[in-house]
Amino acid sequence: MSFNTFGHMFRFTSFGESHGAAIGCVVDGCPPRIPLTEADIQGYLDKRRPGQSRFTTQRQEPDTVKIMSGVFTGEDGRQVTTGTPIMLMIENVDQRSKDYSDIKDKYRPGHAGYTYDVKYGITDYRGGGRASARETAARVAAGAVARKIVPGLTVRGALIQMGPHKIDRARWDWNEVSNNPFFCPDAKQAKVFESYLDGVRKSGSSVGAVIEIVAEGVPAGLGAPVYAKLDGDLAGALMGINAVKGVEIGDGFATAAMSGEDNADEMRKNPNLGNDGKPVFLSNHAGGILGGISSGQAVVARFAVKPTSSILTPRKTVDRYGRDTEIVTKGRHDPCVGIRAVPIGEAMVACVLADHYLMHRGQMGEGTAWPFKPGA
Ligand SMILES: Cc1cc2nc3c(=O)[nH]c(=O)nc-3n(C[C@H](O)[C@H](O)[C@H](O)COP(=O)(O)O)c2cc1C
């Protein structure tokens, strides 16, 4: 099975399966002399880790990361990257294969078993093998390295819709995101999510969500106008997360209903700093990307996560031998995988930005061409 590698200059290859011994990735292309410890990575893995509240799967995986290579501790006691491949390993400790024995030969409608089997002729019924979202722990680990590559970059995510319930954007408070189990920036709506998801969970069903990722400190100039559009690569990276069925950049689908006047992000000279190369945009409908190239504004992306197929209501399906049957998925599952998708989305955005930052630097050196002098 090929296609396990992400990126161009910042690359990682992920390995492992849900019910194998370990998962992880090998990050290649990280510049040398960047401080990197396991603690820098663990915090992000802890956000994605299962079993942290009644609203996520009760699989108990500590998701402890080990840096196996690519770092060196100098005489000053600081551990830094060496510029060589960084292998990050996370052991699987809480597999329960018997949870899947009843559905061993049956395809879960909405899951990857059928297509995986059509293609490879071998499928790991215990959680889906490479189609299991356990693989996303490797992405989060790689994302933690990526965040350290772009100076001054901050990538944050929030869950802004669960099922039909949307947040009120006027109440958006980033400080609230860590105060509730949903990564929700609206404290009032988090309470609504709580009672709603309790109902979904108790009925053995599942529900979808929308996640918004905001990257600040993205330098202007990342991306390219044709086959390396920054928005195109972000969309691909976010769509590549399990269960994601839609991606928007900036105002996304809502722009279809806007007028040209409303959609245009007007520009002014920065009144405080003068013409220093950073104009002020009066709005950000474009989500920080114009013509595939970052504008220096915050990069904003949203993605929709579907409700997963692990539900207790019997569904019609077929088995591996083409026979009609029914399926019920018991075991430990997330009623709303959108919650744990928040740190995964952040990681993918960080990886795309690190990759583009290094590609930009490779072609252009530091900085951008603008501003020009009048008459030059
Ligand atoms: C964090 C996370 C956890 C997931 N856990 C489950 C799960 O417990 N049961 C399930 O059916 N799907 C789960 N999924 C979704 C499946 O991995 C995904 O739907 C499946 O691989 C098919 O791929 P697709 O939905 O991208 O087409 C999860 C997704 C994410 C992001």
The ligand as an SDF file (V2000), in Angstrom:
LIG
                    3D

 31 33  0  0  0  0  0  0  0  0999 V2000
  -11.0940   11.3960   15.6080 C   0  0  0  0  0  0  0  0  0  0  0  0
  -11.9060   10.4590   14.7440 C   0  0  0  0  0  0  0  0  0  0  0  0
  -12.4240    9.2910   15.3080 C   0  0  0  0  0  0  0  0  0  0  0  0
  -13.1940    8.4260   14.5250 C   0  0  0  0  0  0  0  0  0  0  0  0
  -13.7470    7.3220   15.1230 N   0  0  0  0  0  0  0  0  0  0  0  0
  -14.6430    6.5870   14.4100 C   0  0  0  0  0  0  0  0  0  0  0  0
  -15.3890    5.5480   15.0250 C   0  0  0  0  0  0  0  0  0  0  0  0
  -15.2710    5.2780   16.2210 O   0  0  0  0  0  0  0  0  0  0  0  0
  -16.2630    4.8440   14.2670 N   0  0  0  0  0  0  0  0  0  0  0  0
  -16.4570    5.1310   12.9350 C   0  0  0  0  0  0  0  0  0  0  0  0
  -17.2760    4.4970   12.2900 O   0  0  0  0  0  0  0  0  0  0  0  0
  -15.7540    6.0850   12.3300 N   0  0  0  0  0  0  0  0  0  0  0  0
  -14.8710    6.8280   13.0320 C   0  0  0  0  0  0  0  0  0  0  0  0
  -14.1990    7.8450   12.4080 N   0  0  0  0  0  0  0  0  0  0  0  0
  -14.4070    8.0730   10.9840 C   0  0  0  0  0  0  0  0  0  0  0  0
  -13.8020    7.0000   10.1070 C   0  0  0  0  0  0  0  0  0  0  0  0
  -12.4220    6.8620   10.3340 O   0  0  0  0  0  0  0  0  0  0  0  0
  -14.0770    7.3340    8.6380 C   0  0  0  0  0  0  0  0  0  0  0  0
  -15.4210    7.6900    8.4630 O   0  0  0  0  0  0  0  0  0  0  0  0
  -13.7940    6.1390    7.7500 C   0  0  0  0  0  0  0  0  0  0  0  0
  -12.4080    5.9120    7.7170 O   0  0  0  0  0  0  0  0  0  0  0  0
  -14.2830    6.3460    6.3100 C   0  0  0  0  0  0  0  0  0  0  0  0
  -13.6310    7.4310    5.7210 O   0  0  0  0  0  0  0  0  0  0  0  0
  -14.3970    8.7230    5.1930 P   0  0  0  0  0  0  0  0  0  0  0  0
  -15.4780    9.0170    6.1870 O   0  0  0  0  0  0  0  0  0  0  0  0
  -13.3370    9.7830    5.1890 O   0  0  0  0  0  0  0  0  0  0  0  0
  -14.9450    8.4000    3.8450 O   0  0  0  0  0  0  0  0  0  0  0  0
  -13.4140    8.7210   13.1580 C   0  0  0  0  0  0  0  0  0  0  0  0
  -12.8760    9.8900   12.5960 C   0  0  0  0  0  0  0  0  0  0  0  0
  -12.1400   10.7770   13.3750 C   0  0  0  0  0  0  0  0  0  0  0  0
  -11.6040   12.0420   12.7590 C   0  0  0  0  0  0  0  0  0  0  0  0
  1  2  1  0
  2  3  1  0
  2 30  2  0
  3  4  2  0
  4  5  1  0
  4 28  1  0
  5  6  2  0
  6  7  1  0
  6 13  1  0
  7  8  2  0
  7  9  1  0
  9 10  1  0
 10 11  2  0
 10 12  1  0
 12 13  2  0
 13 14  1  0
 14 15  1  0
 14 28  1  0
 15 16  1  0
 16 17  1  0
 16 18  1  0
 18 19  1  0
 18 20  1  0
 20 21  1  0
 20 22  1  0
 22 23  1  0
 23 24  1  0
 24 25  2  0
 24 26  1  0
 24 27  1  0
 28 29  2  0
 29 30  1  0
 30 31  1  0
M  END
$$$$
